[in-house]
Amino acid sequence: MTAPEPLAAVLWDLDGTLMNSEPFWMGAEERLAGEFGGTWTDEDARGVVGIPIDRAAAAMVAAGVPLPVPEIVERLVGSVASEVEAHVPWQPGALDLLVELRDAGVPCALVTMSYPSIAEGFLRACPPGVFGAVVTGDQVEAGKPDPEGYLTAAERLGVDIRRCVVVEDSPSGIGAGLASGARTIGVKVIVDVPPRPGLSRTDSLQRLSLERLRSLAAGEVFDDLTP
């Protein structure tokens, strides 16, 4: 009897990882703060990368935006959804890798703390059949760095989370991946990816391939960021 392939599924973050949408979020935040005479710095923007949108909205309230959190969420999500609908800014290598995994029969899931309107715009730009499950921010009780989203995705795919690979770019997402028990890759995009035990690191999806993901699922840890 042959052993099962170690790679059961690949679980993907969306913003920053598969598409370079962080500038959309940062621009929307800066415009909203400026509308009320406030300042939203690059440091402020980086500080909310990867966290649930309601927490980012609360940070904007603390920075002086005089709106309720739900209204800030609605306005940010609406702005980003419109931009994604008009143009999906794919990260280099993302589309090719998703198609390679689909053609090899490796299931993928999308796990994002963004809202459905953003995920739906992205999914409409994807080739058919690349995702077998989608978990959005409104479908979980606890956002990243809690592992609930990734555990939910593995459950929906019917796979063992310990045989999955999580691909993330933010500290909170990386924390969620590691806490879930999945093999985790941190991709350096906008924020730094400090080394952590068991964490693989890279600077581009173009460095990843089906074979490398299989090796990672089998126990390899690699680091493309260390000289």
C-alpha positions, 0 to 999 in steps of 0.5 A: 500500500503506497503512502498518501502524498504529503501535500493534501492542500494549499491554503492561501491568504488573499490580500498581499499574498495572491494579489498586491491589493495592500496599496488599495487598502492603504489608499482607501485608509489615507483618503478616509483619514484625509477627508476628516483632516486626519493623518494616516501614516505609512506606519499606521497602514503597515500596522494593520496589514493582515488583521481583521478589518473591524480592528483596522477600522477601530485603529482609524477611530483611535487615529481620529476618524469620527465615524462608527467602526461599521461605517469605516468598514463599509467605506473601506471595503466598498473602495477596495472591492471597486478597485479589485472588480476593475483590476486584479493586481496579481502577484508575480507567479500567483496565477501560474502556481494556482493553475499548476496545483489545479492541474495536478489535482491539489486542492486549494482554499482561499482564507481571507479576512476580507469581506465577500465583495472583495473575494468575489471580485477576485474569484471572478478573475480566477481560472475555473476550478482553482479553489475548492473552498473559500473562507471570508472574514465574516464566516469566522468568529475569530480573525487571524492570528487565530487559526479558525479560518485555516482550520475551517478551510481544511475541514471544508476540503476534507483534509488533515490540516497537518498535511496542508501548506499555508501561504501568507504575507502578514505577521497575523496570517503567519501566526494563524498558519503556524497555530493551525498546525499547517506547514507555513510559508511567509512571503515578504511583500510589504512587511518584514517576515521575521524568522520563526521556528518551523516557518519557511520564508521567501520573497516571491511566489515565483520561487514556489512550485508544486515540487517545492510545496510537496517537499515543504509538506513532507517536512522540509523548512526553507529560507530564501531570505537568509543570505 
